[in-house]
Amino acid sequence: MAAIGRFQKGDETFYAKVVDGELYKLIGDVFGSPSFAKKPTPLKGVKTLTPVAPSKVICVGLNYADHARETGKPLPKEPLIWFKAPTSLIPDGAKIEVPFAHHRTDFEAELAIVIGRKMRNVTPAAAARYIFGYTSAQDISDRTIQNGESQWARAKSFDTFTPLGPYVETKIDPHDLTIQLFQNGQLRQNSNTSQLIFDCYKLVSFISTNMTLLPGDVILTGTPSGVGPIDSGDRLEVRIQGLTPLINTVK
């Protein structure tokens, strides 16, 4: 497998391999050993969904040293995790809706891990065997609420606050990827996953010691420095090396 997406056509929801813009339906369990249709699916009427439908979205805070510095917070000694509501997920192309116009609301580009097998208490050395792949994400954050509360879930779980996709790339090394965010064509965030304090395998292992992870679960690995406010009409593009860009607009 390579780039895998989730799509809807009429009443049918299906996974497909994406090759040169064409979709080849998966036959069988996407997290098992699926095969693929030999002929592409006609694209007319096909809608792109989030690439997975997770039971939970787990976030990691302050996982780039430069972002910790810009927030004025000390580096964590172990991964700082919390949950975002799965109802906050939106696909590539969907609109981010800001609920409170008078609040500061920020973009945050992130590399997302997608779990492929049920797991618990897995070592970092074994973590790769349980990862389905990687995709792009944003952790949209209402800073006004976040700065007023000790818990971050409410500030980050509004509907539309987690753009994800468009596809999961199953054949990629996550340890040295450029990660960027463009706001209306202007580069705002520019870093590399080599700068993660806790890399993807360490994160998966650590989280698995605290809870069971299920196929399709999503882990947002943290955002680099350069976060900033969004405004209605903005076009936000997450570009991560080796992944299809994730593009959303704001209203």
C-alpha positions as a LaTeX table, in Angstrom:
\begin{tabular}{lrrr}
\hline
Residue & $x$ (\AA) & $y$ (\AA) & $z$ (\AA) \\
\hline
Met1 & 0.00 & 0.00 & 0.00 \\
Ala2 & 0.99 & 3.64 & $-0.30$ \\
Ala3 & $-1.49$ & 6.56 & $-0.18$ \\
Ile4 & $-4.82$ & 5.39 & 1.24 \\
Gly5 & $-7.93$ & 7.55 & 1.50 \\
Arg6 & $-11.52$ & 7.20 & 2.66 \\
Phe7 & $-14.27$ & 8.32 & 0.33 \\
Gln8 & $-18.03$ & 8.52 & $-0.07$ \\
Lys9 & $-20.15$ & 8.08 & $-3.17$ \\
Gly10 & $-23.87$ & 8.19 & $-2.59$ \\
Asp11 & $-24.61$ & 5.98 & 0.41 \\
Glu12 & $-21.35$ & 4.04 & 0.08 \\
Thr13 & $-18.25$ & 4.78 & 2.18 \\
Phe14 & $-15.08$ & 3.06 & 1.02 \\
Tyr15 & $-11.28$ & 3.06 & 1.28 \\
Ala16 & $-9.15$ & 3.30 & $-1.84$ \\
Lys17 & $-5.54$ & 3.46 & $-2.89$ \\
Val18 & $-4.75$ & 6.76 & $-4.60$ \\
Val19 & $-2.49$ & 6.49 & $-7.65$ \\
Asp20 & $-1.93$ & 9.50 & $-9.92$ \\
Gly21 & $-5.27$ & 10.97 & $-8.91$ \\
Glu22 & $-7.21$ & 7.75 & $-9.55$ \\
Leu23 & $-8.91$ & 5.65 & $-6.89$ \\
Tyr24 & $-8.60$ & 1.87 & $-6.65$ \\
Lys25 & $-11.06$ & 0.46 & $-4.13$ \\
Leu26 & $-9.78$ & $-1.65$ & $-1.29$ \\
Ile27 & $-11.33$ & $-5.07$ & $-0.93$ \\
Gly28 & $-11.28$ & $-6.44$ & 2.60 \\
Asp29 & $-10.14$ & $-4.89$ & 5.88 \\
Val30 & $-8.02$ & $-1.80$ & 5.33 \\
Phe31 & $-6.09$ & $-2.65$ & 8.51 \\
Gly32 & $-5.64$ & $-6.28$ & 7.51 \\
Ser33 & $-4.38$ & $-7.60$ & 4.18 \\
Pro34 & $-6.66$ & $-5.97$ & 1.61 \\
Ser35 & $-6.49$ & $-6.32$ & $-2.14$ \\
Phe36 & $-7.31$ & $-3.64$ & $-4.67$ \\
Ala37 & $-9.70$ & $-3.32$ & $-7.57$ \\
Lys38 & $-7.90$ & $-3.56$ & $-10.90$ \\
Lys39 & $-9.89$ & $-0.75$ & $-12.48$ \\
Pro40 & $-10.20$ & 2.76 & $-11.03$ \\
Thr41 & $-13.47$ & 4.04 & $-9.62$ \\
Pro42 & $-15.11$ & 6.86 & $-11.62$ \\
Leu43 & $-14.50$ & 10.11 & $-9.75$ \\
Lys44 & $-17.85$ & 11.73 & $-10.49$ \\
Gly45 & $-19.80$ & 12.21 & $-7.27$ \\
Val46 & $-16.94$ & 11.01 & $-5.05$ \\
Lys47 & $-16.39$ & 13.00 & $-1.84$ \\
Thr48 & $-13.14$ & 12.87 & 0.14 \\
Leu49 & $-13.61$ & 12.11 & 3.84 \\
Thr50 & $-11.12$ & 12.12 & 6.67 \\
Pro51 & $-8.78$ & 9.21 & 5.89 \\
Val52 & $-9.81$ & 7.28 & 9.03 \\
Ala53 & $-12.61$ & 7.39 & 11.60 \\
Pro54 & $-10.73$ & 7.03 & 14.91 \\
Ser55 & $-12.10$ & 5.96 & 18.27 \\
Lys56 & $-9.91$ & 8.65 & 19.79 \\
Val57 & $-7.63$ & 11.52 & 18.80 \\
Ile58 & $-4.63$ & 11.83 & 21.10 \\
Cys59 & $-2.58$ & 15.02 & 21.10 \\
Val60 & 0.95 & 15.69 & 22.26 \\
Gly61 & 1.81 & 19.14 & 23.57 \\
Leu62 & 5.10 & 21.06 & 23.49 \\
Asn63 & 6.89 & 18.40 & 21.45 \\
Tyr64 & 9.11 & 20.82 & 19.51 \\
Ala65 & 11.64 & 22.75 & 21.62 \\
Asp66 & 11.18 & 25.94 & 19.58 \\
His67 & 7.40 & 25.90 & 20.17 \\
Ala68 & 7.92 & 25.38 & 23.91 \\
Arg69 & 10.19 & 28.42 & 23.92 \\
Glu70 & 7.68 & 30.61 & 22.07 \\
Thr71 & 4.99 & 29.69 & 24.63 \\
Gly72 & 7.35 & 30.37 & 27.55 \\
Lys73 & 6.85 & 26.87 & 28.98 \\
Pro74 & 9.52 & 24.41 & 30.15 \\
Leu75 & 10.35 & 21.32 & 28.09 \\
Pro76 & 8.33 & 18.31 & 29.22 \\
Lys77 & 10.19 & 15.40 & 30.83 \\
Glu78 & 7.74 & 12.95 & 29.27 \\
Pro79 & 5.08 & 13.38 & 26.58 \\
Leu80 & 2.23 & 15.69 & 27.57 \\
Ile81 & $-0.97$ & 14.16 & 26.20 \\
Trp82 & $-4.66$ & 15.01 & 26.08 \\
Phe83 & $-7.64$ & 14.15 & 23.86 \\
Lys84 & $-9.48$ & 15.96 & 21.09 \\
Ala85 & $-13.08$ & 15.01 & 20.33 \\
Pro86 & $-13.38$ & 12.89 & 17.16 \\
Thr87 & $-16.33$ & 15.14 & 16.25 \\
Ser88 & $-13.78$ & 17.94 & 15.68 \\
Leu89 & $-12.40$ & 16.14 & 12.61 \\
Ile90 & $-12.90$ & 17.56 & 9.11 \\
Pro91 & $-11.42$ & 16.44 & 5.78 \\
Asp92 & $-9.22$ & 18.20 & 3.29 \\
Gly93 & $-11.15$ & 21.04 & 1.62 \\
Ala94 & $-13.64$ & 21.56 & 4.45 \\
Lys95 & $-14.07$ & 24.86 & 6.26 \\
Ile96 & $-12.74$ & 25.61 & 9.75 \\
Glu97 & $-15.49$ & 27.42 & 11.65 \\
Val98 & $-14.42$ & 29.79 & 14.44 \\
Pro99 & $-17.16$ & 29.87 & 17.10 \\
Phe100 & $-16.11$ & 33.08 & 18.87 \\
Ala101 & $-14.99$ & 35.90 & 16.60 \\
His102 & $-13.61$ & 37.91 & 19.55 \\
His103 & $-11.35$ & 35.05 & 20.70 \\
Arg104 & $-7.84$ & 34.49 & 19.38 \\
Thr105 & $-7.83$ & 31.21 & 17.45 \\
Asp106 & $-4.55$ & 29.78 & 16.12 \\
Phe107 & $-3.38$ & 27.36 & 13.44 \\
Glu108 & $-0.99$ & 24.50 & 14.34 \\
Ala109 & 0.43 & 22.21 & 11.64 \\
Glu110 & 1.16 & 18.66 & 12.82 \\
Leu111 & 2.27 & 15.27 & 11.58 \\
Ala112 & $-0.34$ & 12.67 & 12.54 \\
Ile113 & 0.29 & 8.99 & 13.24 \\
Val114 & $-2.43$ & 6.48 & 12.31 \\
Ile115 & $-2.47$ & 3.23 & 14.28 \\
Gly116 & $-2.91$ & 0.02 & 12.28 \\
Arg117 & $-3.14$ & $-2.73$ & 14.90 \\
Lys118 & $-4.55$ & $-3.07$ & 18.41 \\
Met119 & $-1.70$ & $-2.46$ & 20.80 \\
Arg120 & $-0.80$ & $-2.17$ & 24.46 \\
Asn121 & 2.58 & $-1.87$ & 26.20 \\
Val122 & 4.67 & $-1.85$ & 23.02 \\
Thr123 & 8.35 & $-0.87$ & 23.05 \\
Pro124 & 9.73 & 1.93 & 20.82 \\
Ala125 & 11.68 & $-0.69$ & 18.87 \\
Ala126 & 8.46 & $-2.53$ & 18.03 \\
Ala127 & 6.23 & 0.52 & 17.49 \\
Ala128 & 6.66 & 0.71 & 13.71 \\
Arg129 & 4.93 & $-2.66$ & 13.29 \\
Tyr130 & 1.75 & $-1.20$ & 14.81 \\
Ile131 & 1.65 & 2.01 & 12.75 \\
Phe132 & $-0.56$ & 2.05 & 9.65 \\
Gly133 & 0.92 & 5.28 & 8.31 \\
Tyr134 & 1.08 & 9.05 & 8.55 \\
Thr135 & $-1.01$ & 12.00 & 7.43 \\
Ser136 & $-1.20$ & 15.77 & 7.84 \\
Ala137 & $-3.28$ & 17.51 & 10.49 \\
Gln138 & $-4.03$ & 20.77 & 12.20 \\
Asp139 & $-4.71$ & 21.31 & 15.88 \\
Ile140 & $-6.82$ & 24.48 & 15.71 \\
Ser141 & $-6.79$ & 26.11 & 19.15 \\
Asp142 & $-8.92$ & 28.75 & 20.85 \\
Arg143 & $-6.15$ & 30.48 & 22.81 \\
Thr144 & $-8.55$ & 32.64 & 24.81 \\
Ile145 & $-10.11$ & 29.54 & 26.33 \\
Gln146 & $-6.84$ & 27.60 & 26.50 \\
Asn147 & $-5.06$ & 30.33 & 28.44 \\
Gly148 & $-7.91$ & 30.51 & 30.93 \\
Glu149 & $-8.12$ & 26.80 & 31.75 \\
Ser150 & $-5.71$ & 24.16 & 33.04 \\
Gln151 & $-7.15$ & 21.52 & 30.69 \\
Trp152 & $-6.84$ & 22.01 & 26.92 \\
Ala153 & $-9.51$ & 19.69 & 25.52 \\
Arg154 & $-12.34$ & 22.25 & 25.33 \\
Ala155 & $-10.18$ & 24.86 & 23.61 \\
Lys156 & $-9.18$ & 22.38 & 20.93 \\
Ser157 & $-12.29$ & 20.22 & 20.43 \\
Phe158 & $-14.79$ & 22.53 & 18.78 \\
Asp159 & $-16.39$ & 21.11 & 15.66 \\
Thr160 & $-14.05$ & 21.57 & 12.64 \\
Phe161 & $-10.95$ & 22.14 & 14.85 \\
Thr162 & $-9.06$ & 19.07 & 13.57 \\
Pro163 & $-8.47$ & 19.05 & 9.82 \\
Leu164 & $-6.98$ & 15.67 & 8.84 \\
Gly165 & $-5.78$ & 14.14 & 5.57 \\
Pro166 & $-6.29$ & 13.94 & 2.77 \\
Tyr167 & $-4.62$ & 10.49 & 2.66 \\
Val168 & $-2.59$ & 8.17 & 4.88 \\
Glu169 & 0.87 & 7.48 & 3.48 \\
Thr170 & 1.83 & 3.95 & 4.52 \\
Lys171 & 5.39 & 3.92 & 3.20 \\
Ile172 & 7.32 & 6.77 & 4.76 \\
Asp173 & 10.01 & 7.27 & 7.40 \\
Pro174 & 8.65 & 9.89 & 9.84 \\
His175 & 11.95 & 10.92 & 11.39 \\
Asp176 & 13.27 & 13.55 & 8.95 \\
Leu177 & 10.38 & 15.27 & 7.21 \\
Thr178 & 10.00 & 18.98 & 6.46 \\
Ile179 & 6.81 & 20.35 & 8.04 \\
Gln180 & 5.40 & 23.69 & 6.93 \\
Leu181 & 2.25 & 25.75 & 7.15 \\
Phe182 & 1.27 & 28.44 & 4.65 \\
Gln183 & $-1.36$ & 31.05 & 5.48 \\
Asn184 & $-2.70$ & 32.71 & 2.33 \\
Gly185 & 0.49 & 31.67 & 0.55 \\
Gln186 & 2.81 & 33.06 & 3.24 \\
Leu187 & 5.12 & 30.63 & 5.06 \\
Arg188 & 4.33 & 30.73 & 8.78 \\
Gln189 & 5.72 & 27.48 & 10.17 \\
Asn190 & 8.87 & 25.79 & 8.87 \\
Ser191 & 10.59 & 22.95 & 10.70 \\
Asn192 & 11.49 & 19.27 & 10.51 \\
Thr193 & 10.27 & 16.21 & 12.38 \\
Ser194 & 13.89 & 15.54 & 13.34 \\
Gln195 & 13.32 & 18.35 & 15.87 \\
Leu196 & 10.64 & 16.41 & 17.78 \\
Ile197 & 11.54 & 16.02 & 21.45 \\
Phe198 & 9.82 & 12.62 & 21.50 \\
Asp199 & 9.86 & 10.93 & 18.08 \\
Cys200 & 6.94 & 8.99 & 16.62 \\
Tyr201 & 8.04 & 5.58 & 17.88 \\
Lys202 & 8.65 & 6.86 & 21.41 \\
Leu203 & 5.24 & 8.54 & 21.41 \\
Val204 & 3.41 & 5.42 & 20.27 \\
Ser205 & 5.22 & 3.34 & 22.88 \\
Phe206 & 4.59 & 5.82 & 25.70 \\
Ile207 & 0.90 & 6.20 & 24.90 \\
Ser208 & 0.47 & 2.43 & 24.62 \\
Thr209 & 1.69 & 2.05 & 28.21 \\
Asn210 & $-1.23$ & 4.22 & 29.32 \\
Met211 & $-4.09$ & 2.99 & 27.15 \\
Thr212 & $-5.02$ & 0.49 & 24.46 \\
Leu213 & $-4.68$ & 1.88 & 20.96 \\
Leu214 & $-7.04$ & 0.62 & 18.26 \\
Pro215 & $-6.78$ & 0.50 & 14.46 \\
Gly216 & $-7.56$ & 3.93 & 13.05 \\
Asp217 & $-6.69$ & 5.85 & 16.21 \\
Val218 & $-4.85$ & 9.11 & 15.51 \\
Ile219 & $-1.94$ & 10.69 & 17.39 \\
Leu220 & $-1.06$ & 14.33 & 16.68 \\
Thr221 & 2.66 & 14.64 & 17.34 \\
Gly222 & 2.92 & 18.34 & 18.18 \\
Thr223 & 3.50 & 21.58 & 16.31 \\
Pro224 & 6.69 & 23.59 & 15.68 \\
Ser225 & 7.17 & 27.30 & 16.31 \\
Gly226 & 5.41 & 29.96 & 14.27 \\
Val227 & 1.82 & 29.38 & 15.34 \\
Gly228 & $-0.43$ & 32.36 & 14.73 \\
Pro229 & $-4.02$ & 33.61 & 14.57 \\
Ile230 & $-6.50$ & 32.79 & 11.83 \\
Asp231 & $-9.14$ & 35.03 & 10.29 \\
Ser232 & $-12.24$ & 34.47 & 8.21 \\
Gly233 & $-11.31$ & 33.90 & 4.58 \\
Asp234 & $-7.86$ & 32.49 & 5.34 \\
Arg235 & $-6.51$ & 29.62 & 3.26 \\
Leu236 & $-4.35$ & 27.30 & 5.37 \\
Glu237 & $-2.09$ & 24.71 & 3.75 \\
Val238 & $-0.08$ & 22.09 & 5.63 \\
Arg239 & 2.82 & 20.71 & 3.62 \\
Ile240 & 4.71 & 17.74 & 5.04 \\
Gln241 & 7.44 & 16.12 & 2.96 \\
Gly242 & 6.17 & 13.00 & 1.21 \\
Leu243 & 2.50 & 13.67 & 2.00 \\
Thr244 & $-0.28$ & 15.20 & $-0.08$ \\
Pro245 & $-0.93$ & 18.79 & 1.13 \\
Leu246 & $-3.85$ & 19.41 & 3.50 \\
Ile247 & $-5.78$ & 22.55 & 2.52 \\
Asn248 & $-8.64$ & 24.18 & 4.45 \\
Thr249 & $-10.25$ & 27.59 & 4.59 \\
Val250 & $-11.63$ & 29.56 & 7.53 \\
Lys251 & $-15.00$ & 31.15 & 8.16 \\
\hline
\end{tabular}
